[in-house]
C-alpha cells in the first residue's frame, strides 16, 4: 500500500526541479509544474501534502498561485514552501500565507529538513 507523501514542485527550471527531487530522494511522490496555471491545476488534481513554489513562474506568478491556493477551500491548509532568489520578499510571502521560505541557491539538507518539518506540522 502506497502511503508516501506527495510533493508538488512548481519551478520553471527543469534542472531546479530535478535538484529538489534529488534533495528529497525517493521518500516522496512528486508532481511537477513549470508554470503557475499548471501548478494550480495539478494541486487540485493530486492534493499534495506540501507545495514547493518558485515566485518567478510563467503564465501566473508564484504569489498569485499562493493567493489562489489560500483562497481554495480544498487546498488552503496545504503547506507551501516558497523558494526564490529574492530574499527581500520573505516577509511578503509569509504574510501571503506561505508556511516557510528558502533562498536560492538552497542547501539540499536544509530543504529536506524544512519539508519534513512542514509534513510533521500538517
DRENPA-3360 file (N, C-alpha, C; in nm, 2 decimals, always signed):
BEGIN
1 = XXXXXXXX = +0.08/-0.12/+0.00/+0.00/+0.00/+0.00/+0.09/+0.12/+0.00 ~ +0.06/+0.22/-0.09/+0.14/+0.34/-0.10/+0.09/+0.45/+0.00 ~ +0.18/+0.49/+0.08/+0.14/+0.59/+0.18/+0.25/+0.70/+0.18 ~ +0.33/+0.71/+0.08/+0.42/+0.82/+0.07/+0.35/+0.95/+0.05 ~ +0.41/+1.06/+0.10/+0.35/+1.19/+0.09/+0.38/+1.24/-0.05 ~ +0.30/+1.33/-0.10/+0.31/+1.39/-0.24/+0.36/+1.53/-0.22 ~ +0.46/+1.56/-0.30/+0.51/+1.70/-0.31/+0.50/+1.75/-0.45 ~ +0.43/+1.87/-0.46/+0.42/+1.94/-0.58/+0.53/+2.04/-0.59;
9 = XXXXXXXX = +0.61/+2.03/-0.70/+0.72/+2.12/-0.72/+0.69/+2.21/-0.84 ~ +0.69/+2.34/-0.81/+0.65/+2.44/-0.91/+0.77/+2.53/-0.94 ~ +0.84/+2.50/-1.05/+0.95/+2.59/-1.09/+0.96/+2.57/-1.24 ~ +1.00/+2.68/-1.30/+1.01/+2.68/-1.45/+1.14/+2.62/-1.50 ~ +1.24/+2.60/-1.41/+1.37/+2.54/-1.45/+1.37/+2.39/-1.42 ~ +1.38/+2.31/-1.53/+1.38/+2.17/-1.51/+1.50/+2.12/-1.42 ~ +1.61/+2.18/-1.43/+1.73/+2.14/-1.35/+1.70/+2.17/-1.20 ~ +1.63/+2.27/-1.17/+1.60/+2.30/-1.03/+1.50/+2.20/-0.98;
17 = XXXXXXXX = +1.40/+2.17/-1.06/+1.30/+2.07/-1.02/+1.37/+1.94/-0.99 ~ +1.47/+1.90/-1.08/+1.54/+1.78/-1.06/+1.63/+1.78/-0.93 ~ +1.69/+1.90/-0.90/+1.77/+1.91/-0.78/+1.68/+1.90/-0.65 ~ +1.56/+1.96/-0.66/+1.47/+1.94/-0.54/+1.43/+1.80/-0.52 ~ +1.40/+1.73/-0.63/+1.36/+1.59/-0.62/+1.48/+1.51/-0.57 ~ +1.60/+1.54/-0.62/+1.72/+1.46/-0.57/+1.75/+1.49/-0.42 ~ +1.72/+1.62/-0.38/+1.74/+1.65/-0.24/+1.65/+1.58/-0.15 ~ +1.53/+1.54/-0.20/+1.43/+1.47/-0.11/+1.43/+1.32/-0.14;
25 = XXXXXXXX = +1.52/+1.27/-0.22/+1.53/+1.13/-0.26/+1.40/+1.06/-0.28 ~ +1.39/+0.93/-0.27/+1.27/+0.86/-0.31/+1.17/+0.84/-0.19 ~ +1.17/+0.92/-0.09/+1.08/+0.91/+0.02/+0.94/+0.96/-0.02 ~ +0.93/+1.03/-0.13/+0.81/+1.10/-0.17/+0.76/+1.07/-0.31 ~ +0.64/+1.10/-0.33/+0.59/+1.10/-0.47/+0.59/+1.25/-0.52 ~ +0.62/+1.27/-0.64/+0.63/+1.41/-0.69/+0.54/+1.44/-0.81 ~ +0.48/+1.56/-0.81/+0.41/+1.61/-0.92/+0.49/+1.74/-0.95 ~ +0.50/+1.77/-1.08/+0.58/+1.89/-1.12/+0.50/+1.98/-1.22;
33 = XXXXXXXX = +0.52/+2.11/-1.19/+0.46/+2.21/-1.28/+0.57/+2.31/-1.32 ~ +0.57/+2.36/-1.45/+0.67/+2.45/-1.49/+0.61/+2.59/-1.50 ~ +0.48/+2.61/-1.47/+0.42/+2.74/-1.47/+0.31/+2.75/-1.37 ~ +0.26/+2.87/-1.34/+0.17/+2.89/-1.23/+0.03/+2.82/-1.25 ~ -0.02/+2.84/-1.38/-0.15/+2.78/-1.40/-0.15/+2.63/-1.39 ~ -0.05/+2.56/-1.44/-0.04/+2.42/-1.43/-0.02/+2.38/-1.29 ~ +0.05/+2.46/-1.21/+0.07/+2.43/-1.07/-0.07/+2.43/-1.00 ~ -0.16/+2.52/-1.03/-0.29/+2.52/-0.96/-0.37/+2.40/-1.01;
41 = XXXXXXXX = -0.37/+2.37/-1.14/-0.44/+2.25/-1.19/-0.39/+2.13/-1.12 ~ -0.26/+2.11/-1.11/-0.21/+1.99/-1.05/-0.24/+1.98/-0.90 ~ -0.23/+2.10/-0.84/-0.26/+2.10/-0.69/-0.41/+2.05/-0.67 ~ -0.50/+2.09/-0.75/-0.64/+2.05/-0.74/-0.65/+1.90/-0.77 ~ -0.57/+1.85/-0.87/-0.58/+1.71/-0.91/-0.52/+1.62/-0.81 ~ -0.40/+1.65/-0.76/-0.33/+1.55/-0.68/-0.34/+1.58/-0.53 ~ -0.39/+1.70/-0.49/-0.40/+1.74/-0.35/-0.27/+1.70/-0.27 ~ -0.16/+1.78/-0.30/-0.03/+1.74/-0.25/-0.03/+1.77/-0.10;
49 = XXXXXXXX = +0.07/+1.71/-0.03/+0.09/+1.72/+0.11/+0.17/+1.85/+0.14 ~ +0.26/+1.89/+0.04/+0.34/+2.01/+0.05/+0.36/+2.06/-0.09 ~ +0.36/+2.19/-0.11/+0.39/+2.26/-0.23/+0.52/+2.33/-0.22 ~ +0.62/+2.31/-0.31/+0.74/+2.39/-0.32/+0.72/+2.48/-0.44 ~ +0.72/+2.61/-0.41/+0.68/+2.71/-0.51/+0.78/+2.82/-0.53 ~ +0.82/+2.83/-0.66/+0.91/+2.94/-0.70/+0.82/+3.06/-0.72 ~ +0.87/+3.18/-0.71/+0.79/+3.30/-0.73/+0.79/+3.34/-0.88 ~ +0.90/+3.32/-0.94/+0.91/+3.36/-1.08/+0.87/+3.25/-1.18;
57 = XXXXXXXX = +0.74/+3.25/-1.21/+0.68/+3.15/-1.29/+0.61/+3.21/-1.41 ~ +0.61/+3.15/-1.53/+0.54/+3.19/-1.64/+0.39/+3.17/-1.62 ~ +0.31/+3.24/-1.70/+0.16/+3.23/-1.70/+0.09/+3.28/-1.58 ~ +0.15/+3.26/-1.46/+0.09/+3.31/-1.34/+0.20/+3.30/-1.23 ~ +0.23/+3.42/-1.17/+0.34/+3.43/-1.08/+0.31/+3.35/-0.95 ~ +0.42/+3.32/-0.88/+0.41/+3.24/-0.76/+0.33/+3.30/-0.65 ~ +0.33/+3.44/-0.63/+0.25/+3.50/-0.53/+0.10/+3.48/-0.56 ~ +0.07/+3.50/-0.69/-0.07/+3.48/-0.73/-0.11/+3.33/-0.71;
65 = XXXXXXXX = -0.03/+3.24/-0.74/-0.05/+3.09/-0.71/-0.08/+3.08/-0.56 ~ +0.01/+3.13/-0.48/-0.01/+3.12/-0.33/-0.14/+3.18/-0.29 ~ -0.18/+3.30/-0.34/-0.31/+3.36/-0.30/-0.42/+3.27/-0.34 ~ -0.42/+3.21/-0.46/-0.53/+3.12/-0.50/-0.53/+2.99/-0.42 ~ -0.42/+2.94/-0.39/-0.42/+2.82/-0.30/-0.48/+2.85/-0.17 ~ -0.45/+2.97/-0.11/-0.51/+3.01/+0.02/-0.66/+3.04/+0.01 ~ -0.70/+3.07/-0.11/-0.85/+3.10/-0.12/-0.93/+2.98/-0.16 ~ -0.86/+2.87/-0.19/-0.93/+2.75/-0.23/-0.96/+2.66/-0.11;
73 = XXXXXXXX = -1.08/+2.63/-0.09/-1.12/+2.56/+0.03/-1.05/+2.42/+0.04 ~ -1.04/+2.36/-0.07/-0.97/+2.22/-0.08/-0.82/+2.23/-0.05 ~ -0.76/+2.34/-0.08/-0.61/+2.35/-0.07/-0.56/+2.45/+0.03 ~ -0.64/+2.52/+0.10/-0.59/+2.63/+0.18/-0.50/+2.58/+0.30 ~ -0.52/+2.46/+0.34/-0.43/+2.41/+0.45/-0.30/+2.34/+0.41 ~ -0.28/+2.33/+0.28/-0.16/+2.26/+0.23/-0.04/+2.36/+0.25 ~ +0.06/+2.31/+0.33/+0.18/+2.40/+0.35/+0.25/+2.43/+0.22 ~ +0.29/+2.56/+0.21/+0.37/+2.60/+0.09/+0.50/+2.65/+0.13;
81 = XXXXXXXX = +0.61/+2.59/+0.07/+0.74/+2.64/+0.09/+0.78/+2.72/-0.03 ~ +0.80/+2.85/-0.02/+0.84/+2.94/-0.13/+0.99/+2.93/-0.14 ~ +1.04/+2.91/-0.26/+1.18/+2.91/-0.29/+1.21/+3.01/-0.40 ~ +1.30/+3.11/-0.36/+1.32/+3.22/-0.46/+1.46/+3.28/-0.44 ~ +1.51/+3.35/-0.54/+1.63/+3.42/-0.53/+1.61/+3.56/-0.46 ~ +1.48/+3.60/-0.45/+1.45/+3.73/-0.39/+1.44/+3.73/-0.24 ~ +1.55/+3.75/-0.17/+1.55/+3.74/-0.02/+1.46/+3.85/+0.04 ~ +1.45/+3.96/-0.03/+1.37/+4.07/+0.03/+1.22/+4.04/+0.04;
89 = XXXXXXXX = +1.18/+3.94/-0.03/+1.03/+3.91/-0.03/+0.99/+3.81/+0.09 ~ +1.08/+3.77/+0.17/+1.05/+3.68/+0.28/+0.92/+3.71/+0.36 ~ +0.92/+3.83/+0.41/+0.81/+3.88/+0.49/+0.68/+3.88/+0.41 ~ +0.69/+3.92/+0.28/+0.57/+3.93/+0.19/+0.51/+3.79/+0.17 ~ +0.60/+3.69/+0.14/+0.54/+3.56/+0.12/+0.49/+3.49/+0.24 ~ +0.55/+3.52/+0.35/+0.50/+3.46/+0.48/+0.37/+3.53/+0.51 ~ +0.36/+3.66/+0.49/+0.23/+3.73/+0.52/+0.12/+3.68/+0.42 ~ +0.16/+3.64/+0.30/+0.06/+3.59/+0.20/+0.02/+3.45/+0.23;
97 = XXXXXXXX = +0.08/+3.38/+0.32/+0.03/+3.25/+0.36/+0.13/+3.14/+0.34 ~ +0.25/+3.17/+0.30/+0.35/+3.06/+0.29/+0.39/+3.01/+0.43 ~ +0.41/+2.88/+0.44/+0.45/+2.82/+0.56/+0.60/+2.84/+0.59 ~ +0.68/+2.85/+0.49/+0.82/+2.86/+0.50/+0.88/+2.93/+0.38 ~ +1.01/+2.96/+0.39/+1.08/+3.03/+0.28/+1.22/+2.98/+0.27 ~ +1.27/+2.96/+0.15/+1.41/+2.92/+0.13/+1.46/+3.00/+0.01 ~ +1.59/+3.04/+0.03/+1.66/+3.12/-0.07/+1.73/+3.04/-0.17 ~ +1.73/+3.08/-0.30/+1.81/+3.02/-0.40/+1.95/+3.08/-0.40;
105 = XXXXXXXX = +2.06/+3.01/-0.41/+2.06/+2.87/-0.41/+2.03/+2.81/-0.27 ~ +1.97/+2.70/-0.27/+1.93/+2.64/-0.14/+2.03/+2.53/-0.10 ~ +2.03/+2.50/+0.03/+2.11/+2.39/+0.08/+2.02/+2.27/+0.08 ~ +2.05/+2.16/+0.01/+1.97/+2.04/+0.00/+1.92/+1.99/+0.14 ~ +2.02/+1.98/+0.23/+1.98/+1.93/+0.37/+1.88/+2.02/+0.43 ~ +1.90/+2.15/+0.42/+1.80/+2.25/+0.48/+1.67/+2.24/+0.42 ~ +1.66/+2.22/+0.28/+1.54/+2.20/+0.22/+1.47/+2.07/+0.27 ~ +1.54/+1.96/+0.27/+1.48/+1.84/+0.32/+1.43/+1.85/+0.46;
113 = XXXXXXXX = +1.50/+1.92/+0.55/+1.46/+1.95/+0.69/+1.33/+2.03/+0.69 ~ +1.33/+2.13/+0.61/+1.21/+2.22/+0.60/+1.09/+2.14/+0.56 ~ +1.10/+2.06/+0.46/+0.99/+1.98/+0.41/+0.94/+1.88/+0.52 ~ +1.03/+1.81/+0.58/+1.00/+1.72/+0.69/+0.93/+1.79/+0.80 ~ +0.97/+1.91/+0.84/+0.91/+1.99/+0.94/+0.77/+2.03/+0.90 ~ +0.75/+2.07/+0.78/+0.61/+2.11/+0.73/+0.52/+1.99/+0.73 ~ +0.57/+1.87/+0.69/+0.49/+1.75/+0.69/+0.45/+1.71/+0.84 ~ +0.54/+1.72/+0.93/+0.51/+1.69/+1.07/+0.40/+1.78/+1.13;
121 = XX = +0.41/+1.91/+1.09/+0.32/+2.01/+1.14/+0.18/+2.01/+1.08 ~ +0.17/+1.95/+0.96/+0.04/+1.94/+0.88/-0.06/+1.85/+0.95;
% end
